[in-house]
Amino acid sequence: MAILDRAIVRVLPAVPRTVVRRISDRYIAGTELQDACRVVKRLNEAGKMATIDVLGEEITRPDEARAIACEYEDVFRTIERQRLDSNVSVKLTGLGLKLGYEICRENLEIVVRRAAASGNFVRIDMEDSSCTDDTLRLYRELREAGHDNVGIVLQAYLRRTLDDIVALAPLRPNVRLCKGIYVEPEEIAYQGFEEVRENYVRALRGLVAAGCYVGMATHDDALIAAGRQLVSGPRRDRNSYEFQMLLGVREQLGNGLVRAGHRLRIYVPYGRHWYAYSMRRLQENPKIAGYIAGDTLGRLIPGRNGRS
């Protein structure tokens, strides 16, 4: 199916925006904060937590980065006012990382301080490998400055991740562990499906052994089963871990986790940069393009199931 996935990616630029929008509606809350809040309320009513992400990696000017930081201030005010069970996720490129380290740090501190003022939490997302060192550096600097309401993301397909866990362990970090989506060269990232799976489990074991709070971000049945086994011990507090999934992906699997008594958090992106976000995610990982195409076809044609 890899050939078909790549073929889907090649034709994506020719697909009308209205069609891309219809496909992405299931995976993106909308263009405005009120759209995200509507989705989060529905998730909360179903016993699920949320993470709101303001889309905006395409910024090219410092004022655009500052505007995103200010928008997060609106997000926190709204979360507090509407009593939503949600934290936020930030992408450092959206806060100006590619424009300058200090620009990004200043904007990130604005977001983290505003979150602390309302008793909330900020997850610093992990992007492609060109951002990894700076992302970890910023996380360390925030923690050393006394900001405890901030967490990090580690990607299991990177060969460096186990070493990063050891280096971060003294901080007892709050970590979201995912497989990783960006296309990276073989010398820095595992390429095989089973290789990535195996390293995910090794990383998860390392985080649990270090006493970290772990967000297990995956839709992979085998990894969810491994995660459930690792946190099933009598000494493992239910509030010391959570599962995490993307909006609109494998909802029945998520419902099953909630029914089993596990905490589940759903990633809820919104913003006017939805098109660039959708296109890049699909182009960066052809498997996702194939999955969404199959999933969409499955919803349009009765009796046909999409790939999952």
VOLO-905045 format. One record per residue (C-alpha): chain; y, z, x; residue in one letter; residue number from 0. Coordinates in Angstrom, 3 decimals. Example, Ala and Ser with C-alpha at 12.3 -4.5 7.8 and 13.67 -1.06 7.14 Angstrom:
kette; north; up; east; rest; nr
A; -4.500; 7.800; 12.300; A; 0;
A; -1.060; 7.140; 13.670; S; 1;
END
This chain:
kette; north; up; east; rest; nr
A; 0.000; 0.000; 0.000; M; 0;
A; 2.313; 0.298; 3.015; A; 1;
A; 2.982; -3.476; 2.922; I; 2;
A; 4.016; -3.224; -0.736; L; 3;
A; 6.231; -0.209; 0.011; D; 4;
A; 8.065; -2.101; 2.767; R; 5;
A; 8.443; -5.118; 0.485; A; 6;
A; 10.071; -2.883; -2.149; I; 7;
A; 12.519; -1.590; 0.454; V; 8;
A; 13.501; -5.121; 1.510; R; 9;
A; 14.525; -6.100; -2.011; V; 10;
A; 16.398; -2.868; -2.795; L; 11;
A; 19.875; -4.209; -1.799; P; 12;
A; 19.429; -6.992; -4.364; A; 13;
A; 18.583; -4.566; -7.160; V; 14;
A; 21.581; -4.072; -9.511; P; 15;
A; 23.247; -0.675; -9.277; R; 16;
A; 22.539; -0.086; -12.951; T; 17;
A; 18.807; -0.415; -12.298; V; 18;
A; 18.942; 1.897; -9.266; V; 19;
A; 20.872; 4.363; -11.407; R; 20;
A; 18.209; 4.338; -14.119; R; 21;
A; 15.516; 4.955; -11.514; I; 22;
A; 17.474; 7.730; -9.785; S; 23;
A; 18.449; 9.521; -13.013; D; 24;
A; 15.222; 11.461; -12.884; R; 25;
A; 15.831; 12.643; -9.328; Y; 26;
A; 19.620; 13.194; -9.303; I; 27;
A; 21.365; 15.447; -11.824; A; 28;
A; 24.419; 13.189; -12.242; G; 29;
A; 27.828; 12.567; -10.771; T; 30;
A; 29.626; 15.769; -11.796; E; 31;
A; 29.106; 19.504; -11.340; L; 32;
A; 28.666; 19.938; -15.083; Q; 33;
A; 25.654; 17.599; -14.853; D; 34;
A; 24.078; 19.805; -12.198; A; 35;
A; 24.784; 22.956; -14.224; C; 36;
A; 23.133; 21.462; -17.298; R; 37;
A; 19.992; 20.722; -15.253; V; 38;
A; 19.996; 24.159; -13.594; V; 39;
A; 20.237; 25.907; -16.960; K; 40;
A; 17.215; 23.993; -18.181; R; 41;
A; 15.291; 24.904; -15.024; L; 42;
A; 16.244; 28.572; -15.299; N; 43;
A; 15.052; 28.644; -18.894; E; 44;
A; 11.702; 27.363; -17.627; A; 45;
A; 11.475; 30.202; -15.094; G; 46;
A; 12.566; 28.146; -12.097; K; 47;
A; 15.328; 28.722; -9.563; M; 48;
A; 17.547; 25.965; -8.218; A; 49;
A; 19.442; 24.748; -5.183; T; 50;
A; 22.543; 22.662; -5.854; I; 51;
A; 23.490; 20.016; -3.300; D; 52;
A; 26.778; 18.100; -3.308; V; 53;
A; 26.046; 14.547; -2.169; L; 54;
A; 28.441; 13.240; 0.453; G; 55;
A; 26.861; 12.257; 3.758; E; 56;
A; 28.873; 9.053; 3.792; E; 57;
A; 32.188; 10.722; 4.700; I; 58;
A; 34.259; 9.068; 7.441; T; 59;
A; 37.415; 11.224; 7.562; R; 60;
A; 38.110; 14.945; 8.112; P; 61;
A; 39.883; 15.224; 4.752; D; 62;
A; 36.740; 14.002; 3.000; E; 63;
A; 34.683; 16.682; 4.752; A; 64;
A; 37.192; 19.363; 3.755; R; 65;
A; 37.072; 18.106; 0.155; A; 66;
A; 33.317; 18.638; 0.069; I; 67;
A; 33.734; 22.170; 1.431; A; 68;
A; 36.283; 22.840; -1.318; C; 69;
A; 33.923; 21.402; -3.916; E; 70;
A; 31.316; 23.935; -2.875; Y; 71;
A; 33.861; 26.635; -3.662; E; 72;
A; 33.948; 25.249; -7.209; D; 73;
A; 30.154; 25.274; -7.265; V; 74;
A; 30.005; 28.980; -6.397; F; 75;
A; 32.635; 29.874; -8.975; R; 76;
A; 30.706; 27.969; -11.622; T; 77;
A; 27.345; 29.489; -10.647; I; 78;
A; 28.883; 32.932; -10.922; E; 79;
A; 30.699; 32.250; -14.178; R; 80;
A; 27.684; 30.683; -15.889; Q; 81;
A; 25.246; 33.196; -14.354; R; 82;
A; 22.977; 30.511; -12.998; L; 83;
A; 20.009; 31.321; -10.770; D; 84;
A; 20.950; 28.902; -8.024; S; 85;
A; 22.035; 28.808; -4.415; N; 86;
A; 23.338; 25.761; -2.518; V; 87;
A; 22.252; 23.386; 0.213; S; 88;
A; 24.664; 21.684; 2.604; V; 89;
A; 24.235; 18.669; 4.848; K; 90;
A; 26.309; 19.070; 7.976; L; 91;
A; 27.169; 15.378; 8.187; T; 92;
A; 28.881; 15.851; 4.825; G; 93;
A; 30.908; 18.685; 6.345; L; 94;
A; 31.980; 16.539; 9.286; G; 95;
A; 29.331; 17.017; 11.978; L; 96;
A; 29.636; 13.404; 13.160; K; 97;
A; 33.425; 13.750; 13.246; L; 98;
A; 33.415; 16.808; 15.491; G; 99;
A; 31.483; 20.021; 15.974; Y; 100;
A; 34.482; 22.287; 15.352; E; 101;
A; 35.467; 20.379; 12.214; I; 102;
A; 31.991; 20.961; 10.847; C; 103;
A; 31.885; 24.613; 11.879; R; 104;
A; 35.199; 25.345; 10.171; E; 105;
A; 34.072; 23.724; 6.938; N; 106;
A; 30.665; 25.397; 7.064; L; 107;
A; 32.265; 28.809; 7.527; E; 108;
A; 34.420; 28.174; 4.445; I; 109;
A; 31.282; 27.536; 2.400; V; 110;
A; 29.333; 30.484; 3.818; V; 111;
A; 32.210; 32.945; 3.347; R; 112;
A; 32.730; 31.798; -0.242; R; 113;
A; 29.013; 32.216; -0.903; A; 114;
A; 29.092; 35.752; 0.512; A; 115;
A; 32.029; 36.649; -1.714; A; 116;
A; 29.926; 35.860; -4.780; S; 117;
A; 26.653; 37.247; -3.411; G; 118;
A; 25.144; 33.819; -2.944; N; 119;
A; 23.252; 31.947; -0.247; F; 120;
A; 23.673; 28.724; 1.756; V; 121;
A; 20.805; 26.606; 3.020; R; 122;
A; 21.762; 24.418; 5.985; I; 123;
A; 19.746; 21.253; 5.525; D; 124;
A; 18.163; 19.434; 8.453; M; 125;
A; 18.920; 15.753; 8.947; E; 126;
A; 17.741; 13.234; 11.534; D; 127;
A; 16.928; 14.276; 15.098; S; 128;
A; 20.418; 13.431; 16.385; S; 129;
A; 21.626; 16.463; 14.402; C; 130;
A; 18.859; 18.966; 15.192; T; 131;
A; 20.356; 20.742; 18.218; D; 132;
A; 23.814; 21.093; 16.669; D; 133;
A; 22.344; 22.265; 13.371; T; 134;
A; 20.322; 25.020; 15.036; L; 135;
A; 23.307; 25.959; 17.195; R; 136;
A; 25.559; 26.338; 14.166; L; 137;
A; 22.935; 28.424; 12.383; Y; 138;
A; 22.619; 30.741; 15.384; R; 139;
A; 26.381; 31.112; 15.717; E; 140;
A; 26.736; 32.028; 12.054; L; 141;
A; 23.971; 34.628; 12.282; R; 142;
A; 25.425; 36.082; 15.472; E; 143;
A; 28.789; 36.329; 13.688; A; 144;
A; 27.133; 38.539; 11.059; G; 145;
A; 26.511; 35.993; 8.302; H; 146;
A; 23.117; 36.872; 6.825; D; 147;
A; 23.452; 34.759; 3.675; N; 148;
A; 22.494; 31.556; 5.441; V; 149;
A; 19.169; 29.835; 6.039; G; 150;
A; 17.846; 26.845; 7.916; I; 151;
A; 15.393; 23.974; 7.408; V; 152;
A; 12.620; 23.043; 9.828; L; 153;
A; 10.664; 19.789; 9.716; Q; 154;
A; 6.934; 19.925; 10.343; A; 155;
A; 6.681; 16.394; 11.704; Y; 156;
A; 8.876; 17.168; 14.707; L; 157;
A; 6.869; 18.117; 17.794; R; 158;
A; 9.494; 20.724; 18.715; R; 159;
A; 9.191; 22.746; 15.501; T; 160;
A; 6.653; 25.326; 16.692; L; 161;
A; 8.858; 26.069; 19.706; D; 162;
A; 11.890; 26.339; 17.424; D; 163;
A; 10.043; 28.909; 15.297; I; 164;
A; 9.317; 31.032; 18.362; V; 165;
A; 12.941; 30.776; 19.513; A; 166;
A; 14.319; 31.696; 16.091; L; 167;
A; 11.813; 34.480; 15.343; A; 168;
A; 14.030; 37.364; 16.599; P; 169;
A; 16.575; 36.410; 13.915; L; 170;
A; 13.920; 36.683; 11.153; R; 171;
A; 15.312; 33.473; 9.672; P; 172;
A; 15.091; 32.380; 6.068; N; 173;
A; 13.401; 28.993; 6.536; V; 174;
A; 12.750; 26.051; 4.286; R; 175;
A; 9.748; 24.230; 5.749; L; 176;
A; 9.328; 20.559; 4.837; C; 177;
A; 7.353; 17.652; 6.274; K; 178;
A; 10.435; 15.597; 7.193; G; 179;
A; 11.679; 12.315; 5.788; I; 180;
A; 13.634; 10.564; 8.552; Y; 181;
A; 12.019; 7.824; 10.608; V; 182;
A; 11.689; 9.180; 14.158; E; 183;
A; 10.056; 7.817; 17.341; P; 184;
A; 6.530; 8.887; 18.231; E; 185;
A; 7.622; 10.808; 21.312; E; 186;
A; 9.447; 13.384; 19.187; I; 187;
A; 7.614; 13.226; 15.852; A; 188;
A; 4.024; 13.119; 14.666; Y; 189;
A; 3.282; 9.816; 12.938; Q; 190;
A; -0.097; 10.375; 11.300; G; 191;
A; -0.362; 11.829; 7.788; F; 192;
A; -2.997; 14.381; 8.803; E; 193;
A; -1.133; 15.234; 12.012; E; 194;
A; 1.950; 16.167; 10.008; V; 195;
A; -0.138; 18.157; 7.534; R; 196;
A; -1.827; 20.096; 10.337; E; 197;
A; 1.472; 20.905; 12.023; N; 198;
A; 2.937; 21.999; 8.687; Y; 199;
A; 0.153; 24.568; 8.337; V; 200;
A; 0.600; 25.730; 11.946; R; 201;
A; 4.326; 26.116; 11.398; A; 202;
A; 3.780; 27.950; 8.131; L; 203;
A; 1.399; 30.376; 9.811; R; 204;
A; 3.932; 30.982; 12.564; G; 205;
A; 6.715; 31.726; 10.085; L; 206;
A; 4.554; 34.081; 8.035; V; 207;
A; 3.372; 35.880; 11.186; A; 208;
A; 6.997; 36.315; 12.295; A; 209;
A; 7.857; 37.971; 8.972; G; 210;
A; 10.237; 35.232; 7.890; C; 211;
A; 11.179; 34.429; 4.312; Y; 212;
A; 9.609; 31.023; 3.763; V; 213;
A; 10.487; 28.276; 1.306; G; 214;
A; 7.451; 25.993; 1.233; M; 215;
A; 8.941; 22.622; 0.333; A; 216;
A; 6.133; 20.217; -0.507; T; 217;
A; 4.488; 18.256; -3.314; H; 218;
A; 1.248; 17.959; -1.336; D; 219;
A; -1.677; 19.613; -3.122; D; 220;
A; -3.436; 20.512; 0.137; A; 221;
A; -0.326; 22.153; 1.619; L; 222;
A; 0.399; 24.048; -1.580; I; 223;
A; -3.169; 25.350; -1.546; A; 224;
A; -2.798; 26.389; 2.103; A; 225;
A; 0.498; 28.089; 1.310; G; 226;
A; -0.961; 29.984; -1.634; R; 227;
A; -3.773; 31.231; 0.570; Q; 228;
A; -1.414; 32.377; 3.321; L; 229;
A; 0.770; 34.398; 0.943; V; 230;
A; -2.081; 35.813; -1.131; S; 231;
A; -2.674; 38.875; 1.031; G; 232;
A; -2.051; 42.325; -0.464; P; 233;
A; 0.783; 43.014; 1.975; R; 234;
A; 2.693; 39.829; 1.156; R; 235;
A; 5.545; 40.579; -1.250; D; 236;
A; 6.103; 37.977; -3.977; R; 237;
A; 9.800; 38.089; -3.100; N; 238;
A; 9.172; 37.126; 0.532; S; 239;
A; 8.406; 33.470; -0.160; Y; 240;
A; 8.918; 30.661; -2.640; E; 241;
A; 7.742; 27.132; -3.274; F; 242;
A; 10.306; 24.354; -3.420; Q; 243;
A; 10.189; 20.918; -5.026; M; 244;
A; 12.505; 17.999; -5.721; L; 245;
A; 14.029; 17.424; -9.133; L; 246;
A; 11.862; 15.141; -11.252; G; 247;
A; 8.873; 15.083; -8.895; V; 248;
A; 5.447; 16.414; -9.966; R; 249;
A; 6.868; 18.648; -12.663; E; 250;
A; 3.457; 19.644; -14.025; Q; 251;
A; 2.414; 20.882; -10.593; L; 252;
A; 5.569; 22.992; -10.455; G; 253;
A; 4.929; 24.362; -13.927; N; 254;
A; 1.486; 25.427; -12.782; G; 255;
A; 2.937; 27.364; -9.845; L; 256;
A; 5.317; 29.195; -12.181; V; 257;
A; 2.503; 30.048; -14.592; R; 258;
A; 0.520; 31.429; -11.651; A; 259;
A; 3.365; 33.837; -10.904; G; 260;
A; 4.916; 32.094; -7.891; H; 261;
A; 8.642; 31.665; -7.403; R; 262;
A; 9.655; 28.001; -7.558; L; 263;
A; 13.005; 26.500; -6.591; R; 264;
A; 14.060; 22.963; -7.531; I; 265;
A; 16.470; 20.897; -5.418; Y; 266;
A; 19.266; 19.571; -7.668; V; 267;
A; 21.539; 16.963; -6.010; P; 268;
A; 24.621; 15.625; -7.746; Y; 269;
A; 27.735; 13.683; -6.837; G; 270;
A; 29.523; 10.372; -6.879; R; 271;
A; 27.719; 9.328; -3.684; H; 272;
A; 24.460; 9.018; -5.638; W; 273;
A; 23.984; 5.331; -4.802; Y; 274;
A; 24.267; 5.697; -1.023; A; 275;
A; 22.001; 8.761; -1.170; Y; 276;
A; 19.378; 6.933; -3.243; S; 277;
A; 19.379; 3.798; -1.108; M; 278;
A; 19.197; 5.614; 2.206; R; 279;
A; 16.389; 7.901; 1.091; R; 280;
A; 14.376; 4.910; -0.095; L; 281;
A; 15.091; 2.825; 3.003; Q; 282;
A; 14.374; 5.675; 5.422; E; 283;
A; 10.923; 6.231; 3.994; N; 284;
A; 9.186; 3.231; 2.379; P; 285;
A; 6.491; 5.518; 0.957; K; 286;
A; 9.110; 7.110; -1.274; I; 287;
A; 10.235; 3.696; -2.490; A; 288;
A; 6.648; 2.877; -3.369; G; 289;
A; 6.127; 6.231; -5.036; Y; 290;
A; 9.215; 5.880; -7.215; I; 291;
A; 8.351; 2.289; -8.115; A; 292;
A; 4.831; 3.327; -9.094; G; 293;
A; 6.062; 6.393; -10.934; D; 294;
A; 8.640; 4.343; -12.849; T; 295;
A; 6.044; 1.708; -13.726; L; 296;
A; 3.731; 4.450; -14.923; G; 297;
A; 6.388; 5.698; -17.320; R; 298;
A; 7.130; 2.192; -18.616; L; 299;
A; 3.532; 1.042; -19.091; I; 300;
A; 1.377; 3.372; -21.253; P; 301;
A; -1.882; 4.325; -19.626; G; 302;
A; -0.755; 3.516; -16.063; R; 303;
A; -0.310; 6.414; -13.674; N; 304;
A; 2.100; 6.277; -10.753; G; 305;
A; 1.146; 7.399; -7.256; R; 306;
A; 1.689; 11.053; -6.480; S; 307;
END
